[in-house]
Amino acid sequence: MDANPTLDQLQVFLTVAETGSFSAASRVLNRAQSVVSYTIANLEAQLEVSLFERSGRQSKLTDEGRAMLEDARRIVAGLQEMRSRAKGLKQGLEAEVSLVLSTMVPAEAVVEVLREFREEFPTVSLTLNVGELGMVMEMVRSRKALIGIGGAVSQQDDGLVLEKIGHSFMVPVAASDHALAKLHRPVTLADVREEVQMVVMDMSGLTNGRDFNVLSYKTWRVSDIATKYQLIKGGLGWGGLPASLVRTDIMNGSLKVLDLDAYELGEYPLYSLRKADTPAGPASQWLIDGFEKRLSKCPDNKSFMNIVRPMPLKDAAE
């Protein structure tokens, strides 16, 4: 007879694999350890493979177990999505939508989407939070927000549905009267080492121990992009800021883009996030689609630099 693992068996399998032991899994699942062990034993019997090496308190995945792990994740995620879709079909218009946005989402896109949202859904209340780095994922994971728009943190979570809907990017800038801006040449790593760099801390803790494009020996760490922007604009240091935020300042000359090869200008993908077991209702899905419509049209960094940097006089004359 073909094996027919249950959703419960697969969820127990994933929990043991993620926690590293049967005892830890029993605490997470609030079940007796004997029940967890019995469930895994039945699954192994059905699949006719050994999923774990039992040694001491730790339960290490076997080669077969590692191979089955991705299948289990895919099946569980698919079933959760199916449940979510069915639940969404039974539900009507939401009374309230809670939304969390990354500061990397362009402000003009936020205003445009929310203006249209107000007109489209005048009876739906909106709760909006704006955060840095891991805060978007953390708020969705903890159900403090129904949907999030932000970058993906490199931490797998099978309980989340992520869909790429656009991109943004950071540019290294300094105030026009800052020492780095006055070099009038490409800025080297040696130039920035002794200058103060403004860095945003991730208050969620999801990216602890990881720094992105931090090049200076001297750093000032701040809690949010808005503070970082004001300090850089005030000439107190340099740092990367969302291109959408500083475009006007670059165009009017109050901020200058630093020609710094050491600073990685790669695109920053933006995703919509929601819990796999929580469907997006009509208003929530409209918001996701609205942000995708605008964020998918954002210029890449090369196009942006062509916009904010005027052509040399000799090229403009030709």
Backbone bond lengths (Angstrom), bond angles and torsions (degrees), N, CA, C in turn:
res aa  C-N    CA-C-N  psi(-1)  N-CA   C-N-CA  omega(-1)  CA-C   N-CA-C  phi
1 M - - - 1.470 - - 1.528 109.57 -
2 D 1.344 115.53 136.65 1.462 119.40 179.27 1.525 110.43 -66.57
3 A 1.349 114.65 147.48 1.465 119.96 178.82 1.526 110.06 -70.52
4 N 1.328 116.49 138.43 1.460 122.17 177.13 1.526 109.55 -130.89
5 P 1.330 117.08 74.71 1.466 119.86 -179.82 1.519 110.43 -61.11
6 T 1.322 116.09 143.91 1.459 120.67 176.87 1.524 110.00 -87.89
7 L 1.327 115.16 162.43 1.460 119.60 177.10 1.528 110.11 -60.87
8 D 1.332 116.45 -38.53 1.461 120.03 179.58 1.526 111.23 -61.78
9 Q 1.320 116.66 -43.77 1.469 119.92 178.87 1.529 111.30 -60.67
10 L 1.321 116.10 -42.45 1.459 119.75 -178.81 1.529 111.04 -67.50
11 Q 1.321 116.93 -37.98 1.463 119.95 178.71 1.530 111.39 -67.29
12 V 1.329 116.50 -37.97 1.473 119.85 175.83 1.527 109.83 -65.29
13 F 1.325 117.07 -42.60 1.465 121.98 177.54 1.532 110.93 -57.98
14 L 1.321 117.00 -46.32 1.465 120.74 179.79 1.527 111.10 -64.03
15 T 1.306 117.04 -39.02 1.465 120.59 -178.40 1.518 111.19 -66.89
16 V 1.335 117.51 -42.70 1.472 120.56 177.46 1.524 110.06 -63.03
17 A 1.340 116.43 -42.57 1.470 119.96 -179.83 1.521 111.21 -63.65
18 E 1.322 117.23 -39.61 1.468 121.05 -177.12 1.531 112.54 -75.43
19 T 1.325 116.90 -35.86 1.474 120.05 -178.04 1.515 113.13 -87.15
20 G 1.347 116.73 -22.91 1.464 120.12 175.84 1.514 115.62 90.24
21 S 1.328 117.76 -1.46 1.467 118.96 178.52 1.523 110.11 -160.88
22 F 1.339 114.59 158.04 1.461 120.16 179.02 1.529 110.57 -69.42
23 S 1.317 116.50 -36.99 1.464 119.79 -178.81 1.530 111.05 -67.01
24 A 1.341 116.64 -42.27 1.466 119.99 178.47 1.525 110.49 -64.82
25 A 1.335 116.67 -39.84 1.458 120.62 178.88 1.530 111.14 -64.43
26 S 1.335 116.35 -38.04 1.468 119.51 179.59 1.530 111.27 -63.76
27 R 1.346 116.47 -34.33 1.463 119.91 178.33 1.528 110.74 -70.86
28 V 1.324 116.40 -42.60 1.461 120.43 179.47 1.527 110.87 -63.73
29 L 1.340 116.16 -41.82 1.464 121.04 -176.62 1.522 113.00 -86.21
30 N 1.345 115.34 -7.82 1.475 120.79 -177.78 1.528 111.18 58.49
31 R 1.330 115.05 45.58 1.461 121.54 177.26 1.528 109.10 -129.35
32 A 1.312 115.18 159.52 1.459 119.12 176.48 1.525 109.31 -66.07
33 Q 1.331 116.47 146.39 1.464 119.77 -179.24 1.525 111.23 -60.99
34 S 1.328 115.84 -33.81 1.473 119.58 179.85 1.525 110.93 -64.01
35 V 1.339 116.68 -34.25 1.466 120.60 178.60 1.523 110.23 -68.99
36 V 1.334 116.62 -41.30 1.463 120.87 177.34 1.523 110.13 -62.18
37 S 1.327 117.05 -46.14 1.468 121.34 -179.95 1.525 110.97 -62.14
38 Y 1.326 116.52 -41.81 1.470 121.49 179.98 1.528 110.62 -64.06
39 T 1.339 116.24 -41.12 1.471 120.48 -179.99 1.522 111.12 -63.35
40 I 1.344 116.57 -43.82 1.471 120.23 179.08 1.520 110.94 -66.84
41 A 1.312 116.72 -39.68 1.463 120.20 179.39 1.527 110.67 -61.80
42 N 1.327 117.14 -42.58 1.462 120.56 177.72 1.525 111.63 -63.80
43 L 1.343 116.27 -39.74 1.467 119.85 178.65 1.523 110.63 -64.22
44 E 1.328 116.41 -44.11 1.468 120.53 178.35 1.527 110.96 -61.77
45 A 1.321 116.68 -37.81 1.466 120.40 179.52 1.525 110.67 -66.44
46 Q 1.325 116.34 -40.17 1.463 119.59 179.38 1.521 111.57 -66.80
47 L 1.348 115.57 -42.50 1.464 120.37 -177.59 1.526 112.63 -81.13
48 E 1.338 115.69 -16.67 1.467 123.01 -178.61 1.523 111.84 60.32
49 V 1.350 115.19 37.86 1.462 121.76 174.22 1.526 108.25 -140.65
50 S 1.316 116.67 157.45 1.454 121.67 175.06 1.523 108.12 -94.04
51 L 1.332 115.74 123.18 1.457 119.59 -175.62 1.524 113.11 -90.71
52 F 1.339 117.15 -29.42 1.462 121.23 -176.18 1.521 111.75 -131.72
53 E 1.342 114.77 147.46 1.452 121.77 168.51 1.520 107.31 -94.06
54 R 1.309 118.08 114.70 1.456 121.71 -179.50 1.521 109.61 -86.81
55 S 1.321 116.86 111.74 1.467 120.97 178.72 1.523 108.45 -144.21
56 G 1.327 115.84 110.10 1.452 119.82 -179.57 1.524 110.16 66.19
57 R 1.339 115.48 -139.18 1.465 120.22 -178.41 1.517 112.80 -85.93
58 Q 1.333 116.71 -14.88 1.456 120.49 -177.47 1.516 111.00 -94.42
59 S 1.318 115.29 148.31 1.465 121.86 177.20 1.518 108.06 -122.30
60 K 1.305 116.13 103.89 1.463 121.81 -176.23 1.520 110.16 -93.89
61 L 1.321 115.69 136.50 1.463 120.25 178.04 1.523 110.93 -64.15
62 T 1.313 115.92 137.99 1.460 120.36 171.28 1.529 108.30 -79.13
63 D 1.328 116.46 174.27 1.471 119.57 175.95 1.523 110.18 -59.76
64 E 1.339 115.97 -40.54 1.467 119.83 178.39 1.535 110.48 -66.15
65 G 1.326 115.19 -38.44 1.453 119.66 179.31 1.520 112.37 -62.58
66 R 1.346 116.41 -42.51 1.468 120.24 178.38 1.520 110.90 -63.48
67 A 1.344 115.72 -37.95 1.462 119.41 178.87 1.518 111.09 -66.19
68 M 1.346 117.09 -37.47 1.459 121.57 -178.73 1.534 112.35 -77.14
69 L 1.323 116.89 -21.38 1.461 120.80 -174.18 1.526 111.69 -60.26
70 E 1.338 117.06 -46.73 1.463 119.88 -179.52 1.518 111.46 -64.90
71 D 1.357 116.74 -37.09 1.458 119.82 177.12 1.525 110.42 -62.57
72 A 1.331 115.85 -43.44 1.462 120.37 -179.39 1.518 110.82 -62.96
73 R 1.330 116.59 -43.35 1.468 120.23 178.73 1.520 111.15 -60.61
74 R 1.313 116.15 -43.44 1.460 120.33 -177.92 1.532 110.92 -65.66
75 I 1.330 116.42 -42.07 1.467 120.34 -178.75 1.521 110.74 -66.46
76 V 1.336 117.00 -46.37 1.460 120.85 -179.09 1.522 110.75 -63.13
77 A 1.339 116.45 -44.13 1.465 119.86 178.93 1.524 110.88 -61.99
78 G 1.336 116.56 -39.87 1.453 120.55 179.65 1.518 112.56 -65.34
79 L 1.334 116.77 -40.90 1.455 120.85 178.95 1.525 111.23 -68.26
80 Q 1.337 116.20 -38.79 1.467 119.55 177.21 1.523 110.74 -63.38
81 E 1.331 116.26 -40.32 1.457 120.79 178.63 1.527 110.69 -65.13
82 M 1.336 116.58 -38.73 1.460 120.86 178.69 1.528 110.37 -64.70
83 R 1.332 116.58 -45.02 1.461 120.73 177.76 1.538 110.54 -60.71
84 S 1.335 114.45 -43.84 1.454 120.09 -178.59 1.522 110.92 -61.95
85 R 1.337 116.41 -42.57 1.461 120.08 -178.62 1.536 110.34 -65.53
86 A 1.320 115.96 -42.31 1.462 119.77 179.27 1.532 110.76 -63.76
87 K 1.314 116.13 -41.29 1.462 120.69 178.96 1.524 110.52 -63.69
88 G 1.346 116.08 -40.42 1.454 120.66 179.97 1.514 112.40 -65.07
89 L 1.362 116.60 -35.45 1.450 120.16 179.98 1.521 111.89 -66.28
90 K 1.349 116.44 -27.73 1.465 120.45 -179.26 1.524 112.14 -84.20
91 Q 1.324 115.93 -18.10 1.455 119.43 -175.92 1.527 111.84 -89.74
92 G 1.305 115.56 152.03 1.451 120.73 175.03 1.522 110.30 -95.23
93 L 1.306 116.18 -158.12 1.456 122.31 -179.39 1.528 110.88 -66.65
94 E 1.332 116.80 134.35 1.456 121.37 179.72 1.521 111.08 -65.84
95 A 1.333 115.58 147.60 1.458 120.38 173.97 1.522 110.10 -79.91
96 E 1.344 116.07 -29.71 1.464 121.06 -177.95 1.523 109.71 -148.96
97 V 1.309 116.02 145.98 1.463 122.12 175.27 1.521 108.08 -124.24
98 S 1.323 116.69 129.11 1.469 121.27 175.78 1.524 108.29 -105.02
99 L 1.308 115.71 126.70 1.463 122.83 -172.45 1.519 109.84 -128.87
100 V 1.328 116.97 136.41 1.462 121.09 174.00 1.523 107.83 -124.42
101 L 1.335 116.12 132.85 1.460 122.22 -176.12 1.520 110.59 -119.99
102 S 1.316 115.63 144.97 1.455 121.05 170.14 1.522 108.89 -76.43
103 T 1.321 116.00 150.20 1.463 120.12 175.90 1.529 111.53 -68.13
104 M 1.328 116.46 -9.90 1.466 119.89 176.78 1.527 111.61 -76.94
105 V 1.318 117.96 -13.79 1.466 120.07 178.62 1.527 108.17 -74.63
106 P 1.322 119.00 123.26 1.465 121.39 -177.41 1.527 112.46 -55.83
107 A 1.332 115.17 134.54 1.464 120.79 -176.68 1.525 111.77 -60.04
108 E 1.332 116.41 -38.24 1.462 118.17 -178.21 1.523 111.13 -65.68
109 A 1.342 116.79 -34.05 1.466 120.39 177.21 1.530 110.35 -66.89
110 V 1.328 116.27 -40.27 1.463 120.98 178.72 1.525 110.55 -60.69
111 V 1.323 116.40 -48.28 1.468 120.65 -178.52 1.528 110.98 -62.44
112 E 1.326 116.88 -44.29 1.468 120.42 -178.46 1.523 111.18 -63.30
113 V 1.334 116.39 -46.76 1.467 119.88 -177.83 1.524 110.78 -64.51
114 L 1.328 116.83 -46.09 1.466 119.72 -176.93 1.525 112.24 -70.32
115 R 1.333 117.98 -30.08 1.471 119.82 175.55 1.529 109.73 -63.96
116 E 1.337 116.29 -45.63 1.462 120.15 179.13 1.528 111.23 -68.45
117 F 1.342 116.12 -35.35 1.464 120.66 178.46 1.535 110.37 -61.32
118 R 1.329 116.68 -43.12 1.464 120.84 179.98 1.527 110.76 -61.24
119 E 1.323 116.15 -38.29 1.462 120.11 -179.57 1.532 111.44 -73.74
120 E 1.340 115.44 -36.25 1.468 120.51 -177.13 1.524 112.20 -76.91
121 F 1.331 116.67 -35.66 1.469 121.14 -176.01 1.534 109.97 -130.34
122 P 1.313 118.17 69.94 1.473 120.62 -174.87 1.527 113.89 -65.58
123 T 1.335 117.86 -19.67 1.467 120.00 -177.62 1.531 112.95 -93.74
124 V 1.321 117.65 -6.35 1.473 121.10 -176.34 1.527 110.19 -92.40
125 S 1.329 116.28 123.47 1.460 121.05 176.66 1.528 109.45 -77.60
126 L 1.333 116.24 151.07 1.463 120.88 -178.41 1.524 110.06 -127.48
127 T 1.326 115.77 131.97 1.457 122.05 170.50 1.518 107.23 -111.75
128 L 1.331 117.52 122.87 1.451 121.86 -174.80 1.521 111.51 -121.99
129 N 1.332 116.04 128.96 1.460 122.51 172.43 1.526 108.30 -122.17
130 V 1.321 116.24 147.31 1.459 121.82 176.01 1.516 107.44 -124.82
131 G 1.332 117.02 129.85 1.457 119.69 -175.73 1.506 113.44 -143.38
132 E 1.315 115.17 178.55 1.459 122.82 -177.42 1.524 110.94 -106.58
133 L 1.315 116.57 150.93 1.455 124.47 166.72 1.518 113.47 42.39
134 G 1.350 118.18 -111.35 1.455 121.48 -173.09 1.507 115.76 -78.32
135 M 1.331 118.44 -6.31 1.458 120.66 -175.63 1.526 112.19 -63.12
136 V 1.328 117.61 -36.35 1.459 120.81 -178.76 1.524 110.24 -61.83
137 M 1.338 115.92 -49.95 1.462 120.10 179.91 1.525 110.95 -63.68
138 E 1.318 116.79 -41.66 1.465 120.66 -177.42 1.528 111.39 -63.54
139 M 1.331 117.86 -41.17 1.462 120.62 -178.91 1.522 111.53 -68.02
140 V 1.336 117.10 -37.07 1.468 119.60 177.80 1.522 109.84 -70.90
141 R 1.331 116.64 -42.88 1.469 120.18 -179.80 1.521 111.84 -60.12
142 S 1.335 116.38 -38.88 1.468 120.77 -177.43 1.528 112.48 -88.76
143 R 1.338 116.64 5.52 1.468 123.58 177.98 1.531 113.28 66.00
144 K 1.326 116.79 21.19 1.461 120.10 173.84 1.521 110.32 -79.90
145 A 1.321 116.39 -15.49 1.464 122.26 175.02 1.522 107.89 -138.38
146 L 1.315 116.29 140.13 1.455 120.36 -179.87 1.522 111.10 -75.03
147 I 1.341 115.76 -43.92 1.458 119.85 178.78 1.526 109.29 -133.71
148 G 1.315 115.34 151.79 1.452 121.46 177.73 1.512 110.48 -131.11
149 I 1.306 116.11 151.18 1.464 122.53 173.58 1.518 106.42 -125.89
150 G 1.325 117.23 113.82 1.459 119.62 -177.77 1.505 111.66 -175.58
151 G 1.310 115.65 -174.42 1.452 121.65 178.43 1.516 110.48 -80.74
152 A 1.320 116.13 157.54 1.463 120.89 179.40 1.520 110.24 -87.42
153 V 1.319 115.57 131.35 1.459 120.53 173.73 1.521 107.20 -86.20
154 S 1.350 117.02 139.40 1.467 120.49 -176.45 1.524 110.40 -74.81
155 Q 1.328 115.25 66.81 1.460 122.08 178.24 1.514 106.65 -146.23
156 Q 1.329 117.23 109.22 1.453 121.20 -173.41 1.518 111.32 -65.89
157 D 1.318 115.62 137.29 1.454 121.54 176.22 1.519 107.14 -144.01
158 D 1.335 115.81 105.61 1.455 120.20 -177.23 1.519 112.45 -71.02
159 G 1.333 116.89 -9.84 1.451 120.13 179.16 1.515 113.34 -85.36
160 L 1.346 117.38 -0.81 1.458 121.65 -179.21 1.520 111.44 -112.89
161 V 1.307 115.74 145.68 1.467 122.11 172.47 1.522 107.22 -105.54
162 L 1.339 116.78 118.40 1.458 122.57 179.40 1.520 109.57 -114.28
163 E 1.313 116.80 132.07 1.460 121.86 176.85 1.525 108.75 -133.15
164 K 1.322 117.00 124.83 1.463 119.96 179.86 1.520 109.36 -69.61
165 I 1.332 116.17 128.72 1.466 119.86 -177.61 1.525 112.64 -125.28
166 G 1.329 118.14 -0.09 1.461 119.82 -179.93 1.502 111.54 166.37
167 H 1.319 116.24 -160.94 1.465 120.09 -178.66 1.529 110.03 -155.93
168 S 1.303 114.47 164.60 1.449 122.98 171.81 1.531 105.63 -146.40
169 F 1.320 117.67 -174.37 1.461 120.09 174.91 1.515 109.51 -164.40
170 M 1.324 114.76 158.88 1.463 122.09 179.99 1.525 108.98 -100.53
171 V 1.324 115.85 147.87 1.467 120.62 173.93 1.528 108.33 -125.86
172 P 1.343 117.65 140.10 1.467 120.33 177.97 1.521 109.89 -78.91
173 V 1.325 115.98 126.32 1.456 120.04 -176.65 1.524 111.03 -136.61
174 A 1.331 114.63 162.29 1.469 122.55 173.15 1.521 107.22 -147.42
175 A 1.325 116.19 157.49 1.462 120.19 176.61 1.522 109.11 -62.36
176 S 1.323 116.09 151.66 1.464 120.88 -175.20 1.525 112.90 -61.16
177 D 1.349 117.26 -23.92 1.467 119.56 179.35 1.525 112.61 -98.65
178 H 1.332 117.48 8.97 1.469 121.27 178.04 1.526 109.54 -75.99
179 A 1.323 116.63 152.10 1.467 121.87 -177.48 1.524 111.59 -57.14
180 L 1.329 117.95 -39.24 1.467 120.20 -178.86 1.519 111.71 -67.62
181 A 1.332 116.22 -34.30 1.468 120.26 -179.51 1.519 112.02 -72.20
182 K 1.313 116.65 -20.65 1.465 120.95 -177.29 1.526 112.81 -90.35
183 L 1.331 117.46 1.85 1.470 119.49 -177.87 1.528 111.93 -70.79
184 H 1.329 117.25 -29.26 1.475 122.16 179.60 1.527 112.02 54.83
185 R 1.316 115.59 38.17 1.466 122.39 176.85 1.531 107.15 -161.23
186 P 1.334 117.43 169.12 1.468 118.79 174.88 1.530 110.70 -56.07
187 V 1.315 116.10 138.64 1.465 121.57 -178.77 1.523 109.23 -90.56
188 T 1.313 116.29 131.59 1.460 121.01 -179.06 1.523 110.99 -96.48
189 L 1.325 115.30 167.12 1.459 120.64 176.70 1.522 110.47 -61.12
190 A 1.330 116.41 -37.20 1.476 120.49 178.65 1.533 110.73 -63.24
191 D 1.333 116.89 -34.41 1.462 120.36 179.97 1.527 111.84 -63.47
192 V 1.334 116.65 -40.12 1.468 119.56 -173.47 1.531 113.18 -88.52
193 R 1.339 117.49 -15.20 1.461 120.13 -174.92 1.534 112.50 -54.95
194 E 1.326 117.83 -42.55 1.462 121.11 -174.83 1.520 113.37 -97.12
195 E 1.329 116.48 3.90 1.470 119.92 177.13 1.533 109.68 -94.53
196 V 1.315 117.10 148.86 1.460 121.16 179.64 1.530 109.98 -70.52
197 Q 1.333 116.17 127.01 1.454 121.26 176.06 1.524 109.12 -108.51
198 M 1.317 116.36 131.28 1.458 121.88 177.94 1.525 109.36 -85.11
199 V 1.327 116.15 127.48 1.464 121.73 -176.05 1.524 109.10 -130.31
200 V 1.331 116.44 135.06 1.460 120.91 177.86 1.520 109.96 -87.67
201 M 1.332 116.16 131.60 1.461 121.75 175.91 1.523 109.29 -83.13
202 D 1.333 116.20 145.68 1.453 120.95 174.75 1.524 108.39 -90.88
203 M 1.326 116.88 104.57 1.456 121.00 -176.15 1.525 112.36 -70.46
204 S 1.348 118.04 -15.92 1.460 120.23 179.71 1.519 112.14 -75.05
205 G 1.354 116.79 -23.63 1.458 120.52 -178.37 1.519 114.06 83.72
206 L 1.354 118.18 -2.26 1.459 120.39 -177.26 1.518 113.18 -70.24
207 T 1.333 117.22 -21.53 1.464 119.63 -178.55 1.522 111.74 -115.77
208 N 1.343 117.13 25.34 1.459 120.37 178.80 1.521 111.24 -54.69
209 G 1.326 116.18 135.89 1.456 120.73 178.38 1.509 113.82 83.90
210 R 1.333 117.85 0.48 1.461 121.07 -179.73 1.521 109.05 -119.33
211 D 1.315 116.09 127.67 1.460 121.52 176.91 1.520 108.86 -116.44
212 F 1.318 116.33 142.08 1.456 121.73 -177.70 1.528 109.69 -114.76
213 N 1.326 116.46 116.38 1.463 121.55 178.05 1.523 112.92 57.80
214 V 1.326 117.59 32.56 1.467 120.78 174.96 1.525 107.50 -89.23
215 L 1.343 116.62 112.39 1.455 121.96 -171.54 1.528 113.43 -114.75
216 S 1.316 117.13 -22.74 1.468 120.70 -176.13 1.525 111.40 -85.53
217 Y 1.338 115.30 152.47 1.455 120.37 173.12 1.531 110.45 -75.07
218 K 1.329 115.83 -28.99 1.463 120.88 -179.71 1.523 108.60 -101.96
219 T 1.331 117.23 122.11 1.459 120.32 179.27 1.524 110.77 -129.64
220 W 1.304 114.66 142.10 1.464 121.83 168.48 1.527 105.57 -110.37
221 R 1.324 117.04 123.53 1.464 121.43 -177.57 1.524 109.63 -103.54
222 V 1.307 114.92 125.16 1.464 121.02 -176.88 1.523 109.39 -120.57
223 S 1.324 115.96 166.47 1.463 120.40 -172.25 1.520 114.16 -85.96
224 D 1.333 118.17 -18.27 1.461 118.39 -173.46 1.528 111.36 -155.49
225 I 1.325 114.49 162.14 1.465 122.08 -178.57 1.524 111.61 -64.16
226 A 1.332 117.64 -37.38 1.466 120.59 -177.66 1.522 111.42 -60.60
227 T 1.343 116.12 -43.17 1.470 119.97 177.76 1.527 110.53 -67.10
228 K 1.311 116.41 -42.74 1.468 120.95 178.71 1.530 110.19 -58.52
229 Y 1.307 116.21 -44.05 1.468 121.96 179.72 1.523 111.15 -59.74
230 Q 1.328 116.91 -46.78 1.462 120.56 -178.08 1.530 111.69 -66.01
231 L 1.319 117.39 -39.00 1.467 120.42 -179.45 1.529 111.20 -68.89
232 I 1.325 116.45 -40.82 1.471 119.53 177.88 1.523 109.82 -66.36
233 K 1.308 116.80 -43.70 1.466 120.79 -179.99 1.526 110.79 -63.71
234 G 1.350 115.85 -29.24 1.459 120.10 177.96 1.513 114.28 -82.08
235 G 1.346 117.02 2.42 1.456 120.84 175.40 1.520 115.29 83.45
236 L 1.347 117.86 14.18 1.467 120.77 -176.41 1.522 113.31 -86.61
237 G 1.304 118.01 -6.54 1.457 121.12 178.91 1.518 109.90 174.73
238 W 1.345 114.85 -176.60 1.457 120.35 177.84 1.530 108.18 -121.41
239 G 1.311 116.84 169.25 1.461 119.54 176.63 1.510 111.56 169.43
240 G 1.323 115.15 174.87 1.451 120.95 178.69 1.514 111.06 -87.41
241 L 1.330 116.50 136.31 1.463 122.28 177.40 1.528 109.14 -133.72
242 P 1.329 117.67 151.22 1.465 119.76 179.26 1.528 110.94 -56.33
243 A 1.319 115.66 133.69 1.466 120.37 -177.76 1.519 111.46 -56.35
244 S 1.332 116.18 -39.14 1.468 119.63 -178.54 1.527 112.04 -64.13
245 L 1.332 116.87 -28.97 1.467 121.10 -178.08 1.522 112.44 -76.80
246 V 1.340 116.64 -34.91 1.469 119.56 -171.27 1.526 113.84 -105.11
247 R 1.310 117.96 3.16 1.463 119.83 -176.29 1.528 112.04 -55.88
248 T 1.337 117.30 -49.01 1.463 120.19 -178.61 1.526 111.43 -63.80
249 D 1.353 117.04 -40.69 1.471 120.66 179.68 1.529 111.59 -63.61
250 I 1.325 115.90 -35.95 1.472 119.12 178.27 1.523 110.17 -70.22
251 M 1.323 115.48 -41.04 1.459 119.79 -178.97 1.532 112.01 -64.68
252 N 1.362 116.54 -36.95 1.469 118.26 -178.79 1.528 113.23 -90.79
253 G 1.325 116.71 -0.36 1.461 120.40 173.46 1.512 116.55 89.22
254 S 1.330 119.28 -0.05 1.471 119.68 179.86 1.524 112.19 -74.66
255 L 1.327 117.12 -24.28 1.468 122.20 173.23 1.519 108.52 -125.38
256 K 1.326 115.29 149.81 1.461 120.07 179.11 1.521 109.69 -124.64
257 V 1.339 115.65 134.34 1.455 120.30 175.23 1.521 109.08 -72.14
258 L 1.325 116.74 131.66 1.457 120.78 179.18 1.524 109.84 -88.09
259 D 1.306 115.95 128.00 1.471 121.62 177.25 1.518 107.65 -81.74
260 L 1.353 115.27 80.63 1.455 122.41 -171.06 1.526 109.88 -120.56
261 D 1.331 116.67 102.99 1.459 121.17 -177.09 1.522 112.78 -61.89
262 A 1.325 116.81 -31.04 1.465 120.33 -176.89 1.528 112.42 -69.46
263 Y 1.323 117.39 -16.85 1.463 121.48 -179.39 1.528 108.83 -88.29
264 E 1.329 117.70 120.67 1.458 121.96 -177.55 1.524 110.19 -76.90
265 L 1.332 115.14 123.06 1.457 120.96 -176.55 1.526 112.33 -102.17
266 G 1.310 117.63 25.78 1.451 120.50 -178.07 1.518 112.54 -63.07
267 E 1.334 115.76 153.49 1.453 120.33 178.75 1.527 110.56 -64.91
268 Y 1.302 115.56 147.03 1.455 123.96 -179.94 1.522 106.90 -108.20
269 P 1.348 118.41 101.05 1.469 119.56 -176.48 1.519 111.50 -65.44
270 L 1.311 115.68 142.73 1.459 122.01 177.80 1.525 108.98 -113.72
271 Y 1.318 115.94 136.00 1.457 122.56 -175.83 1.526 110.76 -124.03
272 S 1.316 115.75 154.29 1.456 120.27 163.92 1.528 106.35 -92.98
273 L 1.337 115.97 140.49 1.457 121.30 -178.38 1.527 109.51 -129.08
274 R 1.319 115.88 141.59 1.459 121.91 170.71 1.520 108.31 -156.18
275 K 1.312 116.09 162.27 1.449 120.58 176.42 1.522 109.22 -69.56
276 A 1.343 115.76 138.61 1.460 119.89 -178.06 1.525 112.38 -62.71
277 D 1.329 116.56 -29.41 1.464 119.23 -177.86 1.524 112.99 -93.11
278 T 1.320 117.06 7.08 1.467 120.98 -179.72 1.524 109.50 -120.31
279 P 1.318 118.15 112.18 1.461 119.93 -176.21 1.520 112.53 -71.60
280 A 1.304 115.16 152.60 1.467 120.63 172.57 1.520 107.41 -86.89
281 G 1.324 115.99 116.20 1.461 120.22 177.87 1.515 110.96 -73.78
282 P 1.330 117.61 -177.25 1.475 120.40 -176.90 1.522 113.46 -56.63
283 A 1.332 118.07 -45.07 1.462 120.62 -177.93 1.526 111.28 -71.06
284 S 1.341 116.50 -40.52 1.468 120.02 179.57 1.519 110.94 -64.49
285 Q 1.332 116.30 -44.13 1.461 119.70 179.84 1.523 110.74 -65.42
286 W 1.332 116.89 -35.61 1.463 120.01 177.09 1.519 109.89 -61.24
287 L 1.335 117.68 -42.10 1.463 120.86 178.95 1.526 111.36 -62.47
288 I 1.329 116.61 -45.43 1.471 120.49 179.03 1.526 110.05 -58.74
289 D 1.334 115.81 -47.32 1.470 120.09 -179.13 1.527 110.99 -65.19
290 G 1.335 116.59 -36.43 1.460 120.34 179.96 1.518 112.19 -65.11
291 F 1.325 116.31 -42.87 1.463 119.28 178.18 1.533 111.03 -68.64
292 E 1.330 116.48 -37.79 1.467 118.45 178.83 1.530 110.81 -63.21
293 K 1.311 116.88 -39.89 1.464 121.55 -178.99 1.527 110.84 -57.94
294 R 1.339 116.67 -38.61 1.465 120.34 -177.18 1.522 112.93 -89.17
295 L 1.326 116.80 -42.51 1.463 119.57 -175.01 1.525 112.46 -71.98
296 S 1.321 117.40 -25.23 1.465 119.90 178.24 1.518 111.96 -71.44
297 K 1.343 116.60 -13.33 1.465 121.04 -179.15 1.525 112.67 -102.07
298 C 1.340 117.62 3.90 1.467 119.92 -179.94 1.521 110.01 -63.36
299 P 1.348 118.46 140.97 1.465 120.54 178.79 1.516 111.19 -67.81
300 D 1.343 116.54 154.69 1.461 118.81 174.13 1.526 108.40 -80.89
301 N 1.354 116.42 176.06 1.466 118.14 -174.06 1.527 112.67 -66.49
302 K 1.312 117.68 -31.24 1.465 120.00 179.43 1.524 110.48 -66.23
303 S 1.336 115.46 -45.07 1.465 119.60 178.50 1.517 110.93 -63.48
304 F 1.328 115.93 -39.96 1.459 120.50 179.96 1.523 110.72 -61.44
305 M 1.340 116.68 -44.39 1.458 120.18 -178.40 1.527 110.63 -65.80
306 N 1.320 117.65 -32.86 1.464 120.23 176.90 1.525 111.02 -67.28
307 I 1.339 116.30 -29.62 1.463 120.84 -179.55 1.522 111.02 -75.38
308 V 1.351 116.64 -45.11 1.469 119.65 -171.86 1.517 113.52 -87.91
309 R 1.337 117.33 -17.16 1.459 119.06 178.78 1.515 109.26 -103.58
310 P 1.318 119.45 115.18 1.456 121.51 -178.99 1.543 110.63 -66.37
311 M 1.334 115.60 151.49 1.458 119.61 177.97 1.515 111.26 -68.10
312 P 1.332 117.71 148.65 1.464 120.10 173.25 1.536 109.15 -56.78
313 L 1.315 116.08 150.78 1.457 120.70 -176.43 1.522 112.71 -57.06
314 K 1.342 116.39 -39.08 1.472 118.18 -176.32 1.528 110.56 -68.91
315 D 1.384 116.97 -32.74 1.459 119.35 177.87 1.526 110.35 -73.26
316 A 1.344 116.48 -38.20 1.461 119.82 -178.34 1.525 111.04 -65.50
317 A 1.323 116.75 -28.08 1.462 120.11 -176.60 1.514 111.61 -80.19
318 E 1.344 117.27 -20.15 1.459 119.38 -173.95 1.507 113.30 -77.23
